[in-house]
Amino acid sequence: MSARPLYVQLADVITKKIKSGELAPDRPIPSENHLADEYGVARLTARRAAQELRERGLIVTVRGKGSFVVEQPPTGTSHDGDEPTP
C-alpha cells in the first residue's frame, strides 16, 4: 500500500488519462459520484482528487456544469523547469 494519500493516487490516475488523451481537452471528466463508484472510494476522496487536479491546473470546474479538462500546452513547449517550484 502506498504512503501517498488516496486522493493523490486518484488524481495521478486521472492525470495519466488526461496526458494520454483519454480525457480530452474541453471535455468533462466524470462526476465525483461516478469517480467514487468507479474507483471504490468515498465521494470526499473523489472531491479532494478533483481539487488536486484543479491545483495542478489540469481541470477547471464550472458551477452547475461540472469539471472540464484544460487545454494542455504541446509537449516540448512546456516551460517546466524554468522556474523553481515553491
PLY file of the C-alpha trace (Angstrom):
ply
format ascii 1.0
element vertex 86
property float x
property float y
property float z
element edge 85
property int vertex1
property int vertex2
end_header
0.00 0.00 0.00
1.30 3.43 -0.92
2.10 6.09 1.67
0.59 8.69 -0.66
-2.94 9.79 0.25
-5.68 8.01 -1.69
-6.95 11.26 -3.22
-3.45 11.96 -4.63
-3.31 8.45 -6.08
-6.70 9.01 -7.74
-5.57 12.41 -9.05
-2.48 10.71 -10.50
-4.65 8.15 -12.32
-6.82 10.90 -13.81
-3.71 12.93 -14.69
-2.41 9.96 -16.72
-5.75 9.77 -18.55
-5.54 13.48 -19.36
-1.91 13.26 -20.53
-2.68 10.21 -22.70
-5.62 11.96 -24.35
-8.18 9.51 -22.94
-9.78 12.55 -21.28
-9.73 15.22 -23.99
-9.40 19.00 -23.57
-12.66 20.93 -23.17
-14.48 17.68 -22.35
-15.93 16.89 -18.93
-14.31 14.48 -16.54
-16.58 12.01 -14.74
-18.57 13.42 -11.81
-17.36 12.98 -8.25
-20.09 10.39 -7.68
-19.05 8.48 -10.80
-15.36 8.57 -9.81
-16.24 7.37 -6.31
-18.22 4.45 -7.72
-15.72 3.58 -10.46
-12.67 3.55 -8.17
-14.37 2.33 -5.00
-13.53 5.41 -2.93
-15.57 7.79 -0.81
-17.12 10.81 -2.53
-14.97 13.07 -0.36
-11.87 11.31 -1.72
-13.08 11.95 -5.28
-13.78 15.60 -4.39
-10.27 16.02 -2.95
-8.82 14.41 -6.09
-10.71 16.95 -8.22
-9.34 19.74 -6.00
-5.83 18.37 -6.53
-6.37 18.35 -10.31
-7.54 21.98 -10.17
-4.42 22.90 -8.19
-2.29 21.15 -10.84
-4.03 23.26 -13.49
-5.41 20.21 -15.30
-9.14 20.86 -14.86
-11.49 23.75 -14.31
-14.83 23.41 -12.53
-17.89 25.34 -13.67
-20.61 25.52 -11.04
-23.68 23.62 -12.19
-21.89 22.24 -15.26
-19.10 20.01 -14.00
-15.32 19.79 -14.30
-13.57 20.04 -17.64
-10.09 19.19 -18.89
-7.97 22.27 -19.56
-6.12 22.54 -22.89
-2.53 21.48 -22.22
0.48 23.06 -23.90
2.01 20.82 -26.58
4.75 18.50 -25.33
8.15 20.06 -25.77
6.97 23.68 -25.48
6.27 23.50 -21.77
8.33 25.80 -19.61
8.67 23.24 -16.83
11.96 23.63 -15.08
12.37 27.32 -15.94
11.20 28.39 -12.50
11.83 26.66 -9.20
8.83 25.05 -7.60
7.95 26.68 -4.26
0 1
1 2
2 3
3 4
4 5
5 6
6 7
7 8
8 9
9 10
10 11
11 12
12 13
13 14
14 15
15 16
16 17
17 18
18 19
19 20
20 21
21 22
22 23
23 24
24 25
25 26
26 27
27 28
28 29
29 30
30 31
31 32
32 33
33 34
34 35
35 36
36 37
37 38
38 39
39 40
40 41
41 42
42 43
43 44
44 45
45 46
46 47
47 48
48 49
49 50
50 51
51 52
52 53
53 54
54 55
55 56
56 57
57 58
58 59
59 60
60 61
61 62
62 63
63 64
64 65
65 66
66 67
67 68
68 69
69 70
70 71
71 72
72 73
73 74
74 75
75 76
76 77
77 78
78 79
79 80
80 81
81 82
82 83
83 84
84 85
